[in-house]
Amino acid sequence: MKLNKNKTTFGRHETFPLRYGWLTKGVDVVGKHQSIFHEREHEKAMTQLGIGRNMVNALYYWLQVTGLVTFTNGDGIVSPLGKALLGKDGDPYLEDEATLWIVHWLIASNAEMATGFFWFFNHYSAPRFRDKDALQALEEFVEQELGLKRAHTTLKSDLSTLLRMYSPVAGRGGEEHLDSPLASLQLVNTEEGYGYSSLRTSRPFLPPVALHFALQQRFAEQAGQKNNTQEAAIPVRELLYGGTGWAAPGAVFRLTEEGLMTCLYQVMEHYPRMYDLRDTAGLNQLYRLTPPQQPDDVLSHYYKGTAA
């Protein structure tokens, strides 16, 4: 979740955006055949998944990015997160809008496996842009901030895939682009005669569990890095804008300050005694009042309709 200049990934999606049904299919088939994504099993994978060879590679990548499946030497195991999100007690058919927001968070917060996506949602703040301008900004970030050299075509592929994955209308002659479930979140839109927009708004219908999930994951990973479960406060400004290398929920969910605060209060109402907002010496901070939950526990409680 925190950007590490020594661990970055660009372009491993084979230019294929995440598509409807892919994650559920992947979780299901790995649950039955752990070695299905071995290179020697590609023909079987293509048959069982009903997709082409390059798409198999792309799905293999998206399963890793989201953390729904963990792979060791090609063998896959459905993670507790994968079971909680898309298992029989979760939301395998993506019927709950919260599931899409959580999938989006898992991708956009993964600085190591989806660095270009992390950059776009956590660092790129232009509300309206042309693809060429965004590409130039990405190239400058990679070279100047990360100190890396990446091929122009690789970074262009990353940005193009992102725009096709999130934009409801993208290169389809005006027809709605329905290949990716994340397009319905409207985090990126096309603007006729200009290019694209990705605006911060209040998003009053953002499911509180999505922000709760993001906060718990952030608190858990931050505490783990510092080996200190008592690390219990994050400045609200950091949650809104980032700037410390961590994924920022306010940026990832494209929230205005008012929108973030409204959603934070909703989270505190839905999950009482877990958070508190305090103004200390002029610094508004969100405090965690209980040990951080594992992400799969957050989802298990949510989909079962039980208290956290």
ABEGO torsion letter per residue (X at the ends): XBBBAABBBBGAAGGBBBBBGAAAAAAAAAAABAAAABAAAAAAAAAAAGBBAAAAAAAAAAAAAAGABBBBGGBBBBBAAAAAAABAABBAAGABAAAAAAAAAAAAABAAABAAAAAAAAABABABBBAAAAAAAAAAAAAAAAGBBBBAAAAAAAAAAAAAAABABBGAGGBBBAABAAAAAGABBBBBGAEBBBBBBAGAABBAAAAAAAAAAAAAAAAAAAGBAABABBBAAAAAAEGAGBBBAAAAAGBBAAAAAAAAAAAAAABBGABBBBBBGGBBBBBBABBBBBAAAAAAAAAAGBBX
